[in-house]
Amino acid sequence: MTITKEDELDALKEIGRIVANTLQAMSTAVVPGMTTRELDEIGRGLLERAGAVSAPESTYDFPGATCISVNEEVAHGIPGDRVIMAGDLINIDVSASRNGMFADTGASFLVPPSRPALDRLCRDGRRAMQIGIAQVGAGKPLAGIGNAIGKFAADRGYTLIRNLASHGVGRSLHEYPEEIATWPTRDKRRITRGLVLTVEPFLSTGGQWAEQGDDGWTLYTEPSAPAVQYEHTVVATDRGAIIVTLPG
């Protein structure tokens, strides 16, 4: 969507704060021995108490309030009986709606004890997202996001998952401009003032693509390699990006 009025921005910030708080609380709640279903129920309760509705459930009939992906799972992991273990690499993706506005956020993190190579991947994954967000602004090229992230990844020996992209968001979970590459492209489109979009690169130590598993939802890296995702919902302005998915 394109933000044209202050009350639209206020409503977007409100659902952005809700999903950000939910993500933060879920990441803090993780302990070895709990199942991903138990973690998802924490997220569900927080969304419901805030008057928000899970976007993957309401939009796509996803079997969970949030997407929780562990280790070899790169995205869209179904909450279930999988037990979280010490040392696991976990991604939590929270998207929801309230009063007709949608926001989307996500983050990856390690369950202690940490591992240096994966610690570095997490730090650089967050940095890749920040570099992409720095390219968002009214009139700027849409391809600038992926071109900047791609250079950062290549300079550090990483790959990017090239079939999991950023997207427009706001009045629905996925909308115009549909796929926004977080890898180098020649996309000629420009970012318009007020455009609402996500920035969510999937940085990997070797994965190139996401392949769907037998459950019809969970995605795995191909070739198999660790991958992380960090995501914010942002609004393009003349002075850069407003990040709306901040806790508070």
VMD Tcl script that draws the C-alpha trace (Angstrom):
set ca {
  {0.00 0.00 0.00}
  {0.92 3.64 -0.17}
  {0.58 5.71 2.99}
  {-1.18 8.99 2.23}
  {-2.60 10.01 5.61}
  {-1.20 10.28 9.13}
  {-3.86 8.00 10.59}
  {-2.81 5.26 8.18}
  {0.77 5.56 9.40}
  {-0.39 5.51 13.01}
  {-2.40 2.32 12.42}
  {0.54 0.69 10.66}
  {2.88 1.62 13.52}
  {0.42 0.10 15.99}
  {0.31 -3.33 14.34}
  {4.07 -3.03 13.72}
  {4.63 -2.55 17.43}
  {2.42 -5.55 18.22}
  {4.27 -7.98 15.95}
  {7.64 -6.62 17.13}
  {6.70 -7.08 20.79}
  {5.45 -10.58 20.04}
  {8.69 -11.52 18.29}
  {10.77 -10.11 21.13}
  {8.76 -11.96 23.78}
  {8.90 -15.25 21.88}
  {12.67 -15.04 21.41}
  {13.11 -14.33 25.12}
  {10.87 -17.26 26.06}
  {12.87 -19.91 24.18}
  {14.45 -22.57 26.40}
  {15.83 -25.98 25.46}
  {13.22 -28.68 25.92}
  {10.17 -26.69 24.81}
  {8.42 -27.56 21.57}
  {7.89 -25.19 18.69}
  {4.13 -25.55 19.30}
  {4.56 -24.31 22.86}
  {6.54 -21.35 21.56}
  {3.88 -20.62 18.96}
  {1.17 -20.64 21.63}
  {3.04 -17.88 23.46}
  {2.95 -15.83 20.27}
  {-0.70 -16.60 19.66}
  {-1.65 -15.44 23.15}
  {0.24 -12.18 22.77}
  {-1.37 -11.41 19.42}
  {-4.84 -12.20 20.68}
  {-4.45 -10.07 23.79}
  {-3.36 -7.16 21.58}
  {-6.43 -7.56 19.37}
  {-4.39 -8.79 16.40}
  {-5.02 -11.69 14.01}
  {-2.30 -14.01 12.72}
  {-1.71 -13.16 9.06}
  {-0.48 -16.55 7.84}
  {-3.49 -18.25 9.43}
  {-6.07 -15.78 8.18}
  {-4.55 -15.29 4.72}
  {-3.20 -18.72 3.79}
  {-4.73 -21.09 6.38}
  {-1.21 -21.77 7.70}
  {-1.26 -24.35 10.55}
  {0.16 -22.02 13.21}
  {-0.02 -18.45 14.46}
  {3.65 -17.84 13.61}
  {6.29 -19.49 11.44}
  {9.08 -21.15 13.46}
  {11.97 -22.65 11.50}
  {14.79 -24.63 13.11}
  {18.27 -25.42 11.77}
  {17.83 -26.96 8.30}
  {14.44 -25.24 7.90}
  {14.90 -21.85 6.26}
  {11.31 -20.54 6.37}
  {7.62 -21.36 6.93}
  {8.33 -23.98 9.58}
  {5.11 -25.38 11.07}
  {4.91 -25.22 14.88}
  {4.61 -28.74 16.24}
  {6.22 -31.43 18.36}
  {9.81 -30.59 17.43}
  {11.80 -30.06 20.61}
  {14.11 -27.05 20.69}
  {17.65 -28.04 21.66}
  {20.67 -26.15 22.96}
  {22.68 -24.84 20.02}
  {19.74 -24.71 17.61}
  {19.47 -21.93 15.03}
  {15.88 -20.67 15.13}
  {13.96 -18.25 12.96}
  {10.68 -16.73 14.12}
  {8.51 -14.87 11.61}
  {5.54 -12.92 13.01}
  {2.97 -11.24 10.79}
  {-0.47 -10.08 11.84}
  {-3.29 -7.64 11.15}
  {-5.31 -5.23 13.25}
  {-7.99 -2.83 12.05}
  {-7.26 -3.73 8.44}
  {-3.50 -3.09 8.63}
  {-0.81 -5.78 8.25}
  {2.82 -5.78 9.43}
  {5.52 -8.42 9.11}
  {8.75 -8.99 11.04}
  {11.22 -11.78 11.72}
  {14.59 -12.64 13.20}
  {17.02 -15.53 13.61}
  {18.94 -16.37 16.76}
  {20.95 -19.12 18.41}
  {19.85 -21.04 21.46}
  {22.95 -21.00 23.75}
  {25.65 -22.16 23.69}
  {26.73 -20.00 20.78}
  {28.86 -21.16 17.86}
  {31.28 -18.61 16.35}
  {30.45 -19.25 12.69}
  {26.70 -19.05 13.31}
  {27.10 -16.04 15.60}
  {28.85 -14.29 12.72}
  {26.11 -15.36 10.29}
  {23.45 -13.90 12.59}
  {25.32 -10.61 13.02}
  {25.87 -10.31 9.29}
  {22.28 -11.27 8.51}
  {21.02 -8.39 10.63}
  {23.56 -6.10 9.01}
  {22.40 -7.18 5.54}
  {18.85 -6.16 6.43}
  {20.06 -2.78 7.72}
  {22.01 -2.20 4.52}
  {18.88 -2.95 2.51}
  {16.75 -0.60 4.61}
  {19.30 2.18 4.00}
  {18.44 1.96 0.28}
  {14.74 2.67 0.87}
  {13.54 6.18 0.06}
  {11.12 8.00 -2.20}
  {12.44 8.06 -5.78}
  {15.21 5.54 -5.19}
  {15.56 2.45 -7.42}
  {13.89 -0.66 -6.06}
  {16.87 -2.68 -7.28}
  {19.13 -0.67 -4.97}
  {17.99 -2.85 -2.05}
  {19.17 -6.12 -3.56}
  {22.23 -4.63 -5.22}
  {23.53 -3.29 -1.90}
  {22.74 -6.49 0.00}
  {24.30 -8.57 -2.78}
  {27.57 -6.66 -2.61}
  {27.70 -7.04 1.17}
  {27.04 -10.78 0.92}
  {29.56 -11.38 -1.85}
  {32.29 -9.40 -0.10}
  {31.93 -11.69 2.94}
  {31.60 -15.00 1.13}
  {27.86 -15.51 1.70}
  {25.06 -16.51 -0.64}
  {21.48 -15.22 -0.76}
  {18.37 -17.39 -1.08}
  {17.06 -16.19 -4.42}
  {13.46 -17.30 -4.35}
  {12.51 -15.76 -1.00}
  {11.99 -12.06 -1.53}
  {10.81 -8.91 0.20}
  {7.30 -7.74 -0.69}
  {4.73 -5.01 -0.42}
  {2.52 -5.11 2.67}
  {-0.07 -2.96 4.45}
  {-3.64 -3.67 3.40}
  {-2.79 -7.34 2.95}
  {0.16 -9.58 3.82}
  {1.56 -9.67 0.29}
  {0.76 -6.96 -2.25}
  {2.32 -4.60 -4.80}
  {5.18 -4.37 -5.61}
  {4.96 -8.15 -5.02}
  {8.47 -9.66 -5.27}
  {11.28 -7.29 -4.27}
  {14.63 -8.96 -4.80}
  {17.15 -8.91 -1.97}
  {19.83 -10.01 -4.44}
  {21.27 -8.09 -7.44}
  {18.78 -7.48 -10.26}
  {18.06 -5.02 -13.07}
  {14.58 -4.12 -11.81}
  {13.77 -0.70 -13.30}
  {11.00 0.25 -10.87}
  {11.31 3.16 -8.47}
  {10.23 3.40 -4.85}
  {7.30 5.78 -4.50}
  {6.67 8.08 -1.54}
  {4.67 6.30 1.17}
  {5.25 2.79 -0.19}
  {5.03 0.11 2.50}
  {7.32 -2.87 2.06}
  {9.39 -5.43 3.91}
  {13.16 -5.76 3.75}
  {14.08 -9.37 4.53}
  {17.24 -10.89 3.06}
  {17.92 -14.58 3.62}
  {21.70 -14.80 4.10}
  {23.35 -18.22 3.90}
  {26.73 -19.90 4.04}
  {26.03 -21.69 0.77}
  {22.29 -22.06 0.13}
  {20.96 -20.69 -3.16}
  {17.30 -21.68 -3.20}
  {14.45 -22.65 -0.88}
  {12.86 -26.02 -1.65}
  {9.48 -27.07 -0.25}
  {9.34 -30.09 2.02}
  {6.79 -32.90 2.17}
  {4.43 -31.02 4.52}
  {3.65 -28.48 1.80}
  {4.86 -25.52 3.89}
  {8.35 -25.88 5.33}
  {11.21 -24.64 3.13}
  {14.76 -25.99 3.17}
  {17.98 -24.55 1.73}
  {19.32 -26.05 -1.49}
  {22.14 -26.90 -1.36}
  {21.78 -27.54 2.37}
  {23.49 -24.82 4.45}
  {22.67 -22.60 7.44}
  {20.59 -19.53 6.60}
  {19.22 -16.60 8.59}
  {16.49 -14.04 7.96}
  {15.91 -10.63 9.51}
  {12.88 -8.58 8.53}
  {11.32 -5.20 9.16}
  {8.28 -3.51 7.66}
  {9.19 -0.01 6.49}
  {7.61 3.05 4.87}
  {9.48 5.00 2.19}
  {9.74 8.77 2.71}
  {11.73 11.61 1.20}
  {14.19 11.24 4.08}
  {14.59 7.48 3.93}
  {12.77 4.61 5.63}
  {10.51 4.66 8.67}
  {10.77 1.30 10.44}
  {7.36 0.44 11.89}
  {8.17 -2.99 13.37}
  {9.94 -1.76 16.48}
  {9.06 -2.98 20.00}
  {7.80 -0.52 22.52}
}
mol new
graphics top color blue
foreach p $ca { graphics top sphere $p radius 0.5 }
foreach p [lrange $ca 0 end-1] q [lrange $ca 1 end] { graphics top cylinder $p $q radius 0.2 }
display resetview
